[in-house]
Amino acid sequence: MRNTPSNYDEHFELVSVTPTETPAGMEDGNWYCYEIAQGANIISGYRSGSRKAVTAAAEEIVGQLNERRLGKRATAILEKAKLAKAAKK
């Protein structure tokens, strides 16, 4: 994926998690296709597991992509927010 001025400032977001056929050469199981978008760019990935587990894994990827996009300062801010949220529980 190549960032252009039109999409560089847009954040990544999880747009779907849908059941799919087992990919060729992979073990049978519950497979899902997830799609992550940044503007018009779409990243598709496949993962086996429960819908909940696949969604959680894809959301973690989204978080990592957004942290990487924003740089070290944003990573520190997001980590601080995560710690504050965990402390409230």
Helices and strands as residue ranges (DSSP letters): E 13-20, E 31-38, E 41-48, H 51-70, H 72-88
